[in-house]
Amino acid sequence: MNGFNRVCLGLIFLGHTVINAVHADTLITENFQVTVTRNCSEGVVVCDQVAFHSIDSRNGRQLRLQGRTWHRYNAEGTPTQYLGYEFTHGNIRVYATERGELIMEAGNDILIQESGEWQ
């Protein structure tokens, strides 16, 4: 294989990698830095392979969870509105909303509710 063909093959492989690359966003609130990583191909609307990693700026504690994208659905079960991300661990539910809110609930109790900005 000559150099030109290797470069073309490399570009084709690189193009495929970019399409299937993970996508990460970081939410910064007053007390938390949250990185959310989608491990689904670009264009996938409902993703069940989302990683959550938060760092509490007050004490350095870290939390890692697995979750999914969070949507509102119509009567037919089709997602109609993207709301953000949802993560669960036992009876704890964590939401990182599209609007930049970080919410942690245990049952009906809100443990954390902070607003921030996606970076």
C-alpha beads as a LAMMPS data file, in Angstrom:
LAMMPS data file: protein, C-alpha beads

119 atoms
118 bonds

1 atom types
1 bond types

-500.0 500.0 xlo xhi
-500.0 500.0 ylo yhi
-500.0 500.0 zlo zhi

Masses

1 110.0

Atoms # bond

1 1 1 0.000 0.000 0.000
2 1 1 1.535 3.331 -1.014
3 1 1 1.549 6.451 1.161
4 1 1 -1.433 8.033 -0.612
5 1 1 -3.624 4.968 -0.025
6 1 1 -2.595 4.814 3.646
7 1 1 -3.550 8.470 4.105
8 1 1 -6.928 7.920 2.398
9 1 1 -7.591 4.811 4.482
10 1 1 -6.611 6.742 7.605
11 1 1 -8.980 9.583 6.704
12 1 1 -11.828 7.151 6.069
13 1 1 -11.169 5.508 9.452
14 1 1 -10.877 8.907 11.128
15 1 1 -14.178 9.993 9.589
16 1 1 -15.865 6.863 10.936
17 1 1 -14.367 7.458 14.374
18 1 1 -15.651 11.045 14.473
19 1 1 -19.183 9.945 13.624
20 1 1 -19.171 7.376 16.449
21 1 1 -17.226 9.516 18.922
22 1 1 -18.446 10.055 22.451
23 1 1 -19.848 13.457 23.272
24 1 1 -19.175 15.097 26.642
25 1 1 -20.562 18.279 28.184
26 1 1 -19.769 19.864 31.531
27 1 1 -22.296 21.537 33.803
28 1 1 -20.835 24.028 36.291
29 1 1 -22.993 24.976 39.303
30 1 1 -22.103 26.787 42.519
31 1 1 -20.876 23.616 44.238
32 1 1 -20.485 21.001 41.505
33 1 1 -18.689 20.294 38.280
34 1 1 -20.596 17.606 36.389
35 1 1 -19.335 15.933 33.236
36 1 1 -21.927 14.020 31.227
37 1 1 -20.653 11.733 28.477
38 1 1 -22.960 10.262 25.821
39 1 1 -21.594 6.976 24.522
40 1 1 -24.015 6.676 21.587
41 1 1 -23.484 7.403 17.917
42 1 1 -24.222 10.886 16.666
43 1 1 -27.855 11.236 15.655
44 1 1 -29.180 8.760 18.230
45 1 1 -32.046 10.554 20.004
46 1 1 -32.632 8.246 22.974
47 1 1 -29.302 7.157 24.470
48 1 1 -29.137 4.603 27.304
49 1 1 -25.349 4.798 27.570
50 1 1 -24.663 8.042 29.411
51 1 1 -21.968 8.456 32.068
52 1 1 -22.168 10.998 34.926
53 1 1 -19.130 12.190 36.858
54 1 1 -19.504 14.933 39.451
55 1 1 -16.994 16.638 41.698
56 1 1 -18.206 18.506 44.789
57 1 1 -16.072 21.670 44.924
58 1 1 -16.606 21.975 48.690
59 1 1 -14.954 18.695 49.659
60 1 1 -13.647 17.056 46.473
61 1 1 -16.018 14.084 46.711
62 1 1 -16.739 12.411 43.408
63 1 1 -19.755 10.492 42.181
64 1 1 -19.958 8.314 39.066
65 1 1 -23.267 7.012 37.726
66 1 1 -24.659 5.475 34.552
67 1 1 -27.894 6.710 33.034
68 1 1 -29.716 7.848 29.938
69 1 1 -31.093 10.814 28.101
70 1 1 -34.337 12.130 29.583
71 1 1 -37.304 12.957 27.358
72 1 1 -40.994 13.777 27.388
73 1 1 -42.952 11.221 25.321
74 1 1 -46.246 11.386 23.445
75 1 1 -49.077 8.831 23.777
76 1 1 -47.477 6.640 21.091
77 1 1 -44.208 6.457 23.037
78 1 1 -42.242 8.710 20.696
79 1 1 -39.851 11.171 22.341
80 1 1 -41.161 14.692 21.720
81 1 1 -39.002 16.884 23.953
82 1 1 -35.434 16.499 25.189
83 1 1 -35.235 17.377 28.902
84 1 1 -31.641 16.433 29.772
85 1 1 -30.171 13.386 31.487
86 1 1 -31.412 11.002 34.185
87 1 1 -29.281 8.813 36.434
88 1 1 -30.319 6.435 39.211
89 1 1 -28.583 4.670 42.074
90 1 1 -30.942 2.763 44.357
91 1 1 -33.663 5.216 45.390
92 1 1 -31.505 8.216 44.398
93 1 1 -32.362 9.978 41.134
94 1 1 -30.078 12.610 39.627
95 1 1 -31.104 14.923 36.801
96 1 1 -28.894 17.233 34.756
97 1 1 -31.395 19.283 32.786
98 1 1 -31.037 20.946 29.425
99 1 1 -31.619 24.288 31.211
100 1 1 -28.569 23.714 33.429
101 1 1 -30.157 22.451 36.628
102 1 1 -28.603 19.736 38.771
103 1 1 -31.243 17.961 40.870
104 1 1 -30.728 15.030 43.230
105 1 1 -33.759 13.369 44.798
106 1 1 -34.232 10.542 47.292
107 1 1 -37.845 9.439 47.199
108 1 1 -39.836 12.678 47.476
109 1 1 -36.985 14.621 49.115
110 1 1 -34.839 17.026 47.106
111 1 1 -31.260 16.668 48.337
112 1 1 -29.594 19.035 45.871
113 1 1 -31.015 21.615 43.492
114 1 1 -28.581 23.999 41.861
115 1 1 -28.584 25.974 38.641
116 1 1 -25.536 26.434 36.475
117 1 1 -24.300 26.649 32.920
118 1 1 -23.308 24.030 30.404
119 1 1 -19.769 24.557 29.112

Bonds

1 1 1 2
2 1 2 3
3 1 3 4
4 1 4 5
5 1 5 6
6 1 6 7
7 1 7 8
8 1 8 9
9 1 9 10
10 1 10 11
11 1 11 12
12 1 12 13
13 1 13 14
14 1 14 15
15 1 15 16
16 1 16 17
17 1 17 18
18 1 18 19
19 1 19 20
20 1 20 21
21 1 21 22
22 1 22 23
23 1 23 24
24 1 24 25
25 1 25 26
26 1 26 27
27 1 27 28
28 1 28 29
29 1 29 30
30 1 30 31
31 1 31 32
32 1 32 33
33 1 33 34
34 1 34 35
35 1 35 36
36 1 36 37
37 1 37 38
38 1 38 39
39 1 39 40
40 1 40 41
41 1 41 42
42 1 42 43
43 1 43 44
44 1 44 45
45 1 45 46
46 1 46 47
47 1 47 48
48 1 48 49
49 1 49 50
50 1 50 51
51 1 51 52
52 1 52 53
53 1 53 54
54 1 54 55
55 1 55 56
56 1 56 57
57 1 57 58
58 1 58 59
59 1 59 60
60 1 60 61
61 1 61 62
62 1 62 63
63 1 63 64
64 1 64 65
65 1 65 66
66 1 66 67
67 1 67 68
68 1 68 69
69 1 69 70
70 1 70 71
71 1 71 72
72 1 72 73
73 1 73 74
74 1 74 75
75 1 75 76
76 1 76 77
77 1 77 78
78 1 78 79
79 1 79 80
80 1 80 81
81 1 81 82
82 1 82 83
83 1 83 84
84 1 84 85
85 1 85 86
86 1 86 87
87 1 87 88
88 1 88 89
89 1 89 90
90 1 90 91
91 1 91 92
92 1 92 93
93 1 93 94
94 1 94 95
95 1 95 96
96 1 96 97
97 1 97 98
98 1 98 99
99 1 99 100
100 1 100 101
101 1 101 102
102 1 102 103
103 1 103 104
104 1 104 105
105 1 105 106
106 1 106 107
107 1 107 108
108 1 108 109
109 1 109 110
110 1 110 111
111 1 111 112
112 1 112 113
113 1 113 114
114 1 114 115
115 1 115 116
116 1 116 117
117 1 117 118
118 1 118 119
